[in-house]
Amino acid sequence: MFTPITLDTSSGLLLNMRLLVESDLADVLLLERSVHSHPWRQSSFEDCLDGRQRCWLAECNGVLAGYVVVTYGGGDAELLNIAVAPKYQRKGIGSCLLQYAVSYVKDHADMMFLEVRVSNRKAIELYAREGFFEVGQRKNYYPTNNGHEDALLMACQL
Ligand SMILES: CC(C)(COP(=O)(O)OP(=O)(O)OC[C@H]1O[C@@H](n2cnc3c(N)ncnc32)[C@H](O)[C@@H]1OP(=O)(O)O)[C@@H](O)C(=O)NCCC(=O)NCCS
């Protein structure tokens, strides 16, 4: 059983953190489609409902501001998704979500990995600030509107 908790961002926003439930799916998909060029399908979020992966929501005054999705196994953890609604970006919520996910997987893994589009400067800055470093690249990993782009593979010692 997960008890909702409150986090304080660097900009003084109070975030209520809780796990995704089925009735959140519509709001989460709206946010997902507002920030990603190639958003996840509903089924990817549904995989979080049975505990195979964990999706935490951050709410600000009862409004969905962002979410983070992680999984772990065999000593490694993976950051699968992180997003903050455009009007809440650059207020410290992404950092809070990432730190929260790291603190959760720390008990279950030694390293955390993630993939990010090479063009995604905002996310790469966030990850580097939170202690992730580049460990490789995957050629043509992500689809774009007119082809493919490489992924950076990043890792963090937990
Ligand atoms: C990446 C994302 C989650 C960051 O969330 P956020 O709440 O805006 O991030 P924060 O306010 O916590 O910023 C933390 C740090 O990230 C970096 N960062 C965030 N936005 C940035 C921007 N627009 N330009 C440059 N650096 C940025 C900075 O280092 C920032 O620290 P600073 O504000 O002290 O300079 C958000 O931009 C987002 O949802 N993007 C779309 C989805 C996405 O790309 N997800 C990652 C997929 S791999």
The ligand as a Tripos MOL2 file, in Angstrom:
@<TRIPOS>MOLECULE
LIG
   48    50     1     0     0
SMALL
NO_CHARGES

@<TRIPOS>ATOM
      1 C1         12.3610   17.4260  -19.3010 C.3       1 LIG1
      2 C2         11.2420   17.9130  -18.3560 C.3       1 LIG1
      3 C3         10.6490   16.7080  -17.6470 C.3       1 LIG1
      4 C4         11.8820   18.8510  -17.3010 C.3       1 LIG1
      5 O1         10.8770   19.1750  -16.3450 O.3       1 LIG1
      6 P1         10.8770   20.5890  -15.5690 P.3       1 LIG1
      7 O2          9.9060   20.5020  -14.4650 O.co2     1 LIG1
      8 O3         10.7260   21.6890  -16.5260 O.co2     1 LIG1
      9 O4         12.3770   20.5830  -15.0060 O.3       1 LIG1
     10 P2         12.9200   21.4340  -13.7620 P.3       1 LIG1
     11 O5         12.1950   22.7220  -13.6380 O.co2     1 LIG1
     12 O6         12.9910   20.5570  -12.5800 O.co2     1 LIG1
     13 O7         14.3900   21.7590  -14.2790 O.3       1 LIG1
     14 C5         15.5250   21.0680  -13.7710 C.3       1 LIG1
     15 C6         16.7120   21.3530  -14.6600 C.3       1 LIG1
     16 O8         16.5070   20.7790  -15.9570 O.3       1 LIG1
     17 C7         17.1260   21.6380  -16.9430 C.3       1 LIG1
     18 N1         16.0780   22.2490  -17.7850 N.ar      1 LIG1
     19 C8         14.7360   22.1560  -17.6230 C.ar      1 LIG1
     20 N2         14.1080   22.8630  -18.6050 N.ar      1 LIG1
     21 C9         15.0800   23.3910  -19.3650 C.ar      1 LIG1
     22 C10        15.0780   24.2260  -20.5230 C.ar      1 LIG1
     23 N3         13.9370   24.6590  -21.0730 N.pl3     1 LIG1
     24 N4         16.2520   24.5730  -21.0660 N.ar      1 LIG1
     25 C11        17.4320   24.1470  -20.5230 C.ar      1 LIG1
     26 N5         17.5000   23.3680  -19.4060 N.ar      1 LIG1
     27 C12        16.3500   23.0070  -18.8540 C.ar      1 LIG1
     28 C13        17.8480   22.7290  -16.1480 C.3       1 LIG1
     29 O9         19.1380   22.2430  -15.8110 O.3       1 LIG1
     30 C14        16.9630   22.8140  -14.9230 C.3       1 LIG1
     31 O10        17.5990   23.4160  -13.8140 O.3       1 LIG1
     32 P3         17.5180   25.0300  -13.6400 P.3       1 LIG1
     33 O11        16.0750   25.4250  -13.8400 O.co2     1 LIG1
     34 O12        18.0090   25.2500  -12.2500 O.co2     1 LIG1
     35 O13        18.3990   25.6160  -14.7050 O.co2     1 LIG1
     36 C15        10.1660   18.7400  -19.1120 C.3       1 LIG1
     37 O14        10.8070   19.7110  -19.8970 O.3       1 LIG1
     38 C16         9.2800   17.8970  -20.0110 C.2       1 LIG1
     39 O15         8.2590   17.3700  -19.5760 O.2       1 LIG1
     40 N6          9.6690   17.7610  -21.3020 N.am      1 LIG1
     41 C17         8.8460   17.0070  -22.2460 C.3       1 LIG1
     42 C18         8.8880   15.5180  -21.9780 C.3       1 LIG1
     43 C19        10.2910   14.9760  -22.0960 C.2       1 LIG1
     44 O16        11.0690   15.3850  -22.9540 O.2       1 LIG1
     45 N7         10.6270   14.0240  -21.2120 N.am      1 LIG1
     46 C20        11.9160   13.3700  -21.2110 C.3       1 LIG1
     47 C21        11.8790   12.2060  -22.1480 C.3       1 LIG1
     48 S1         13.4450   11.3500  -22.1230 S.3       1 LIG1
@<TRIPOS>BOND
     1     1     2 1
     2     2     3 1
     3     2     4 1
     4     2    36 1
     5     4     5 1
     6     5     6 1
     7     6     7 2
     8     6     8 1
     9     6     9 1
    10     9    10 1
    11    10    11 2
    12    10    12 1
    13    10    13 1
    14    13    14 1
    15    14    15 1
    16    15    16 1
    17    15    30 1
    18    16    17 1
    19    17    18 1
    20    17    28 1
    21    18    19 ar
    22    18    27 ar
    23    19    20 ar
    24    20    21 ar
    25    21    22 ar
    26    21    27 ar
    27    22    23 1
    28    22    24 ar
    29    24    25 ar
    30    25    26 ar
    31    26    27 ar
    32    28    29 1
    33    28    30 1
    34    30    31 1
    35    31    32 1
    36    32    33 2
    37    32    34 1
    38    32    35 1
    39    36    37 1
    40    36    38 1
    41    38    39 2
    42    38    40 1
    43    40    41 1
    44    41    42 1
    45    42    43 1
    46    43    44 2
    47    43    45 1
    48    45    46 1
    49    46    47 1
    50    47    48 1
@<TRIPOS>SUBSTRUCTURE
     1 LIG1         1 GROUP 0 **** ****
